[in-house]
Amino acid sequence: MTRVIPGASTIFLLAGLALMAYFVASGTTVDADGVVVEEFWAWGLGVWLVILSLLGYAFWGLVKLIAWLRSR
C-alpha cells in the first residue's frame, strides 16, 4: 500500500496540472449569442485532482510516520 499511494498521487498531480494547463491554453471565446465559452470543467477537475494528490501525499506521510514511531 505504501508503494501505491505515492505513485497514484503523482499521477493525479500530473493529470491535474495538465488539465489546468489545458484550461489556460484553450483560451476564451464568445459565441454568437454573447455567451463566454470556456473549458470550466478542466479547471474544476484539475483542482480536485491536485487536492486529491496532496491528500494522498499527506496520508502516505502519516503512514510512514506511524510506522517509524512504532519501530522505535
HUQUINOR-V197448 format. One line per field, one symbol per residue. ss: DSSP state (A for helix, B for strand, O for the rest). phi: phi as a letter, one per 30 degrees, with the letter a starting at -180 (. if undefined). Layout:
ss->???
phi->???
//
This chain:
ss->OAAAAAAAAAAAAAAAAAAAAAAAAAOOBBOOOOOBBOOAAAAAAAAAAAAAAAAAAAAAAAAAAAAAAAAO
phi->.dddddddddddddddddddddddddibbbdddicdcbcddddddddddddddddddddddddddddddddd
//
